Amino acid sequence: MRHNTVRRRLASITALLVAISGLMVAVAGPAAAAPGDNGDDGEGAPKSLIQQLEAASKGFVEAKEALELSRKRQTQLAARVKQLDAELGPRQAAIDEIVQQSYRTGRLGPMTALLTASSSGSFLDRAETLETVAVKENAAVADLKANRDAQQRAKLAIDAEVRNQVKQVNLMAKRKVQAEAALKAANTGGDADEPSDKQAGSSDKATAAPRNKDGSLPNEGCTENDPTTNGCITPRMLHALKQAQADGFTRYVACFRHQNSGEHPKGQACDFAAEKKGFGGVASGGDKAYGTDLANYFINNSSRLGVLYVIWFKRIWLPSSGWKAYSRGNGDPSSDHTNHVHLSVR
């Protein structure tokens, strides 16, 4: 009887130790929490850092696009100046011919027409000729003046575009420093190599998101139903999501969510899981390669899709700086972005 009691106590103690051991393993292991859980309330970083990265990246991209538009306008203006130069020669030649004719025959003025006329009819004929010559001369002079004025305006416009380009280049440099300084202040942001499972990434080209007539991206609100949640996303975010899915990136996605900072509550961000069914542990093997391909896809199509930044595997890709270290998470796969690719668009 006593031996049975001892055995039962030993069995109870053993079961308790096993339970405690299992609990310790469960606590120590990484949690397969979805993004936004475990205290991650802003893309795995403090609100202030996210706001600075958002402002810096948006400012950089807008300055870059303004620079590209300015260069296009400069090219168009240069072509216009070349055209005006080609037109200037014939117009100047017309003036020269009138001057030479007047020099050879003598300028026919009203007094000359009157004194040399043999009759009233002859005077009227000469007066009509005088008027015709005057009209031609005035037209030629007006054409020449208009041509030179147009040249001057085009050249001044080119100068203005050059000044604008200098301004945009300086602004891009300023935004680059702003983003990198924000990362450095948060004890992250060192240089980071591109995730190297598949360096080339996808070569597919996404269809460009709709733009304004001047080439800029329109301001958008959270007006579209989010197909991944009960929330909303912007038309541009929906476009990027559909483009990625059309190019074969069809694994689990979650976009809108309520949080204190970042683009998710604005409908301007989506989290693309590396695993097929949801947000699991740290991605490895084919899952990690999938995430790397997807990150590279967004980067390769950043201008077409209006990408603000991409986060993947403790790295952040910024339009101004490329890949930077990004390790302000809570140590779990979701806040460290080792189980999903985060995409933010403008």
Order of alpha helices (4+ residues) and beta strands (2+ residues): alpha-alpha-alpha-alpha-beta-beta-alpha-beta-beta-alpha-alpha-beta-beta-beta-beta
